[in-house]
Structure formats: structure tokens, C-alpha cells
Amino acid sequence: MLFQDIETLLKDLNPEAISKERKTVLQPLADFIQTKVSNNQDIRINFICTHNSRRSHLSQVWAQTMAYHFNIKHVYCYSGGTEATALFPVAAKTLENSGFEVKMISEGKNPIYSIKYAANAHPIIGFSKKLDDDFNPKTEFVAIMTCDSANEACPFVSGAEKRIAMTFEDPKAFDNSPQQAEKYNERSLQIATELFYIFSQIDA
């Protein structure tokens, strides 16, 4: 069972509001997951952004949560960047405000977080890393490009079975502004809504 606050948030999502154009962008990931489920294969999804600090982490966490919510087995979500920086604290706080249990388990320039969405589920380990880090899969995964700059900088992702551009606007544009918390939450909810839509289509 997901944590109650996350359950409540999911009930308020509105996937019907996603435009037809955007659904076309989302469909390849749904198709990839469905093919793996139908063939009884593991599903590895690596969300890639430039700095692996905001959108890629939000996507990784929400995708793993949706797989659990819709009871899609053998889904393993990862994230990476074209360079490593740090998981931006406001992104971690946004997840915490959405009902996730977020704990910093290692401090430093690139802190490591444990992010839990359910009491009995394995926590997601969140920290910034390059897309080919040893923490991430080497083969048999789909690479999801969550930002335009990573999409352009990474025309080829080594080991990926498939590469899909599914980009989101960067909430970083609002850092240190009065709208920062609101804009991070808005982006997180968009990502949650779209991943909810994708996983809701899967016939397990």
C-alpha cells in the first residue's frame, strides 16, 4: 500500500487533461513497457537529463511509484545525467511534500537520499550520477530523455534498447524566486500525471 498522502494525491491527478499531442509523445514508453510485460521480461527505465538533479529524479521516483500502484512487476527505474552534480534539495523537498519519506543517508557535495513511497517497498536511492554510472543498467533498458539539452547532447545512449525523447520544462528557471516551490510542485505533478497515464494503459 502506498503512503496515504501519495494515494490521496494520485486520486486528484487528471490524466484526461493531457493533450492528444502529448499523448503521442508518451505512447512509445507505454508500448515499450507493454511489450516487456507481454514477454514476461524485466522492465528497466533510465530517465536522463543533463545534471541528473531535478526532472530525471522526479521521473524516476514517480515511475517506480506508478509501477507499484498499478501492480506492474519487475519494473526497475533509474536516472542519470550527461554529468553528475547533486539532487537539488527543492526537488527532494517537493517529493517529501507529496507524501514520500525522504531521508538523507549521506551528506557532502552530492548527497545520497533514501526515498520511500510505501512502508514495505524498497526505497529508491537518489543521488546525481552520470547515465553510464555503475549504479545504472548497462544493457536491456529504455533511455528516456527528460530534457532538450540531454536529448541533443546524447544522440546515442550506449546499451539502450530504445531511446525516447519525453521532455519536461525545467523548474530550475524559478530557482530563488517566490514561485520556486509552486513551480517545482507543478512540474512534479505533471510528471506524476503523465506517468500515471502511461502505466494505467498497461495490461498486466
Buried (B, 14 or more C-beta within 10 A) or exposed (E): EBBEEBBEBBEEBEBEEBEEEBBEBBBBBBBBBBEBBEEEEEBBBBBBBBBBBBBBBBBBBBBBBBBBBBEBEEBBBBBBBBBBBBBBEBBBBBBBBBBBBBEBEEEEEBBBBBBBBBEEBEBBBBBBBBBBBEEBBEEEBBBBBBBBBBBEEBEEBEBBBBBBBBBBEBBBEBBEEEEBBEBBBBBBBBBBBBBBBBBEBBEE
